[in-house]
Amino acid sequence: MRALAHPARIAIWQFLGLEGPATATECAEVAGLSPSACSYHLRTLAQYGFVEEDLASAADGRQRPWRAKVVAFSMADGEQTTQAMRHAGRLLSESMHASAEELRESYRDREPEYPAPWREALGTSYDVLHATPDELKTLQQRLIGLLGEYRRLARDERPPGARRVQVRLDLIPWFEPDAPGRR
């Protein structure tokens, strides 16, 4: 959570994950920072394992491109989670949800402008499940694996016509914490 505690780091990490390797100067433009400030944030992201240097993609020996090392993550609250970690996780989650909501509203505002095949494929689904915690963990792992098949970060892995789509999956309890379980 410390790695993503700054909005500029989220922007940098997302840019590298979506667009591929880039230098600190290129990332700085996206994050609205100077290249030196961006370098600091890249090193912080690297310290926590979110990005790494990608010298193989350098056009010459002077460039130092970076690439995303992690492109997806889940946040869960376990027995070892402290109150401070819960608070930080909640702030990060709220920030990520706000960003997703902005994207959703932007789509809704311009939905008629999208081609019909995309409008038919996009949208929100709602469902209700009755599951145990173990079943939800299994479901989450299976969904993450399935989504990974379509991530295709390298441009040459994408089929013609493929476009970027954000996926948000929320598993939210529809019961009170002290509610007894039913059979």
Secondary structure, 3 states (H helix, E strand, C coil): CCCCCCHHHHHHHHHHHHHCCECHHHHHHHHCCCHHHHHHHHHHHHHCCCEEECHHHCCCCCCCCEEECCCCCCCCCCCCCCHHHHHHHHHHHHHHHHHHHHHHHHHHHHHHHCCHHHHHHCCCCCCCCCCCHHHHHHHHHHHHHHHHCCCCCCHHHCCCCCCCCCCCCCCCCCCCCCCCCCC
